[in-house]
């Protein structure tokens, strides 16, 4: 595939087609890897992008219980009132 380098302000850039962006799941950022005379663009997945799905799975499996209590036995709750 051949594409042109375009002027963007004082810099230059590379325009990627919508098809390429969708196929390789490229959203907002890519990692640029320079190796052996090549430039490799690697998609950066959004952090915590699949947490909602994973939390739902945890709930369905009953794996979403607290590991420690949210109130300690020796905790003085009155000092907060």
C-alpha positions in Angstrom: 0.0 0.0 0.0 1.3 3.4 -0.9 0.2 6.7 0.8 1.4 10.3 0.8 3.0 12.3 3.6 0.9 15.4 4.2 1.6 18.8 5.8 0.0 19.3 9.2 0.9 22.8 10.5 4.7 23.0 10.8 5.0 19.2 10.8 4.1 16.4 8.4 1.9 13.4 8.9 0.6 10.2 7.5 -3.1 9.8 6.8 -4.6 6.3 7.5 -7.9 5.2 5.9 -11.0 4.5 8.0 -10.7 0.8 6.8 -7.2 0.5 8.3 -8.2 2.3 11.5 -11.1 -0.1 12.0 -9.3 -3.3 11.0 -6.4 -2.7 13.4 -8.6 -1.1 16.1 -6.7 2.2 16.1 -8.4 4.8 18.2 -6.5 7.9 19.4 -2.9 6.8 19.8 -0.4 4.4 18.3 3.0 3.3 19.5 5.8 4.1 17.0 8.5 1.4 16.9 11.6 2.1 14.9 13.4 -1.1 13.9 15.6 -2.4 11.1 14.9 0.4 8.7 11.2 0.2 9.3 8.6 2.2 11.1 6.0 0.1 12.8 2.7 1.5 14.1 1.1 -0.5 16.9 -2.4 0.3 18.3 -2.5 1.3 21.9 -5.6 -0.2 23.6 -7.5 2.2 25.8 -6.7 1.5 29.5 -9.5 -0.3 31.3 -11.4 -0.5 28.0 -12.9 -4.0 28.8 -13.4 -3.5 32.5 -17.2 -3.3 32.2 -17.4 -6.6 30.5 -15.0 -8.2 33.0 -16.9 -6.8 36.0 -20.1 -8.2 34.6 -18.5 -11.6 34.2 -17.2 -11.4 37.8 -20.7 -10.7 39.0 -22.2 -13.6 37.1 -19.6 -15.9 38.5 -20.0 -14.6 42.1 -16.4 -13.4 42.1 -17.3 -9.8 43.1 -17.4 -10.2 46.9 -15.2 -8.1 49.2 -11.9 -9.8 50.2 -11.8 -7.7 53.4 -14.6 -6.0 55.2 -15.3 -2.4 54.5 -15.4 -1.6 58.2 -12.7 -2.8 60.6 -13.7 -4.2 64.0 -11.7 -1.6 65.9 -12.7 1.3 63.8 -14.3 4.3 65.6 -17.1 5.5 63.3 -18.1 8.3 65.8 -15.1 10.4 65.1 -16.4 10.9 61.6 -19.7 12.4 62.7 
